Amino acid sequence: MLETKSPFLDTLFLLRKEGIVTIFSDIKSISQKEEQDAADYFESEFEKERLEFLSDNLNCDRETAVWAAKVLYHSAQLHLIRENTSKDLSQLIPSFKGEREISSILSADLSLRFLPQIISVLHDADPEDPLIKMLENILQQFHYSGIGCDLDLENINWEEELKDQTYRKLYLERVVEKKAYRLAEIPYINQLLITEFGMYKDVFWKDLQIINTVSEKL
């Protein structure tokens, strides 16, 4: 994907390829053509990453990928462009209306994996910014993209959440990559990690505490 002179598409491309965010002078509207081009781009990116999934049963959820891309684009622009935007926040950062499944989680992650950095920058500028809470709520729903962040995930049934083998593998790998201690010390996830590490636990994560869970039968 080459430079397109589209603020939306160019922001996505530069952020994914170079880790660079371009802030424009105002928030441009996104055309249907740009959304279609973004969907095509993320579908190709999904196919590249799917080589690591070891699964042929997952396809890019184009609609969810575009929704996440718009959330990322608007949240990045809103870091500096805030004049007369408070009334439009819910339109610029809409809640997810689709079905949360493995394909949608991984499709959204193509963009949402960058959201923690944006939240951090927003927090440094103004900890009371209402946009922060909106973005945190999105990451709580798509917490695979927020691994390493301080999210409220206490009510998750982890056995149900990680029942899919592909998603479980990717989730555990990112927990290790991010050294997300808070998640890694959840008993169910801890047990999965220790089982995966086997005798090489100290090689993969020496400092990780082994959580022993003992069930007492009365």
N, C-alpha and C positions, 0 to 999 in steps of 0.2 A: 504494500500500500504506500503510494508516494504522496507527497504533499498535495493537498487538494484545494487549498485556499478556503476551506470550510473550517471555521473556528471549532465546531463540534468534532469533526473527524480528525483534524490536525492535533487537537488536544489529546484525543484518545491514542493516536498513533505515537506521538512524542512521549507520552507518559509510559506507554507499554514498552517502547523500544529504547528510550533514552533516559527515562525517569525524570523528564522535564515537564513542568506545567507552564503553559503560556496563559497569562491573564490578559484579556482583551478589554477595551475601553467600555464596553457594555455587554450585556447578555443577549446574544443573538438568538432569534427563534430557530428552531430546528425543523427543516422541511421533511416531507415524506421521502424525498429522494435521498436525503442524508441518512434518514433512519434505515432505508433499504440498503444503502451502501455500508452502513455500520453493521447491519445484520449479516451481510455477505462477508465482511471482514472478520467478525467474531466467529462466524461459522468456520472459516478457514483456520483461525487461531485455535478454535476448539479441536479441530481435527489434528492439528500439530500436537497439542497437549494430550489428546486421547491416546497417543502412542504409549504414554506412560501409565494409562489407566489399566491396561491389560484387560480391556473389555470391549467387545464389539456391540454391546447392547445399549450404549449411550450415544445420544445425538444432541447436537446443540439446540437448546431452546432459544430460538432467535428472538422471540418477543421478550423473554426475560433478559437476554443479553443486552437488548437495546434499552430496556427500562433501567438496568443497572448502569449502563453507559451514560444515560441522561442524568442519573443521580450523581455519578462521579463528575461529569462535566459541570453541572450546575453548582455542586458543592465547592468545586475548585474555583469557579468564577466568583462565587459569593464570598470568598475569603476577602476580597478587596472591593467588590461592587455590591454595596449594601443600600445605596440610596433608593428609597421608595420600593424596597423589595420585601419588607416584612409581611405585607398583606398577600404576597405571592408565593411565600415559602412552600405552602402545601401543594401548589401547582408545580413549582420547580422541583420539589423533592416529594413526589407522590409515594404513597405506601404501595406495597406489592399486592397486586390483585389476583395473581395467578395461583397455580397449585405448586406447593413446595415439595419437590421430589428431587431425586439425585441429579437428573439432567438440568433442572432449573438452578439448583445450588451451584453446580460446577460452571454453568453458563454465566450466572451472575458474578461468580468469582473472578472471571476474566477482567472485570472492572472493580468490583468491590474490594479486592485484595489491597487496593491503594487507599481505601477509605480511612484506615487507622492513621496514616500519616497526615491526611487532611484534617481529621479530627484533632490531632495533636497540635497542628498549626493554629486551628481555630481556637483551641483552648488557651494557647499561649497569648493570643490576641485578646480574648474575652471569655473567661470561664463561664459566664452567665449567658452566652450566646444561645438562643433557643434552637438554632440550627444543630448544635452539638447533640442535643437530646434526640432530635429527629434522626440523625445519622446513627447514633448509638442504638436506637430502636431497630433500625434496619439491620445493623450488625448482630443484634441479638437474634433476629430471625434467620440471618444468614451467617451464623457464627463461625462457620468454616473459614470465612474471609476475615474474621476478627480474632483468630487464634493468636494469643499473646497479649490481647487487650483485656482490660479489667471489665468484663461483662457479667451481668447477672444471669447465670445459667443454672441456678439451683433447682429449677423445676423440670429439668430435662430428664427423661427416661433414657439413659445412655445405651442401655441394651437394645432398646427399640430404635434409637437414633442411629446407631452404628451397625444395624443388622445387615446392611448391604456390604458385601465383601470388598467391592471396589472403593466405595466411599470410606469404609473403615480403614483401609490401607492408606488412602490419601490423607485422611484426618490424622492418623497416628504419625505419619511421616512429617506433617506440618507441625504437629505438637513438638516433635523432636527437633525439627529445623529451627523453630522459634524458641526452643527451650522454655515452653509454656508450663512452668512448674505448677501453677494453680490447676490447670487441666490435668497434668500428668499425675497429680496426687489425688485425683478423684478415684476411689477404689476400683471401679470397673475399668477405667482407662489405664490405671496403673497396672492392673493385672494383665491387660492386653499387651502393654509395653514390655513388661518383664518377661512375658512368654515369648514375645518376638525377639527380645535381646538374647535370651538364653544365657549361656555361659559368657557371652561377650557384653554383658550389661555395662561393665566399667569402661569398655571401649566406646560404646555409643553415648552413654550418659552416666558418668561416674558419680556425679553429685545427686542423682535422683534417689530420693528416699523410697524404699520398698514399703508399701502400705499393706500391713497384715490385717485381714478381716477375719474375725473368728465369730462364727454363728453358734450361739449357745441354745441348745434344745432343752426345754423344761420338761 
